[in-house]
Amino acid sequence: MNTDAVTQAVNFAILVAHRLGEPRVLELSHPQYRQLRRAADPADWSLRSTYRGLRVVETDEPDGRVLVWDRMRETEMVQRIDWPAGRG
């Protein structure tokens, strides 16, 4: 299993989300959460399910996404995570 593809997909979505505003939450399905937990460097995780400073929430939705706060518009924006094919 190529775990690099998983971390690259999530990290790229976080990077792109910065264009929308301030990334705050990663929403992942349970399988996606499990895959990211196994694939990512342990140093990227902190206690309380925080990945690279973003709170991680498990959802029933099949597609992972990054929730972003747009201060200018005072609204929440969404950046979809393009999960690697055949995973999640």
HELIX and SHEET records of a PDB file:
HELIX    1   1 THR A    3  ALA A   17  1                                  15    
HELIX    2   2 HIS A   30  ALA A   39  1                                  10    
HELIX    3   3 PRO A   42  ASP A   44  5                                   3    
SHEET    1   A 6 TRP A  45  SER A  46  0                                        
SHEET    2   A 6 THR A  50  TYR A  51 -1                                        
SHEET    3   A 6 LEU A  54  THR A  59 -1                                        
SHEET    4   A 6 GLU A  22  SER A  29  1                                        
SHEET    5   A 6 ARG A  65  ASP A  70 -1                                        
SHEET    6   A 6 THR A  75  ARG A  80 -1                                        
END                                                                             
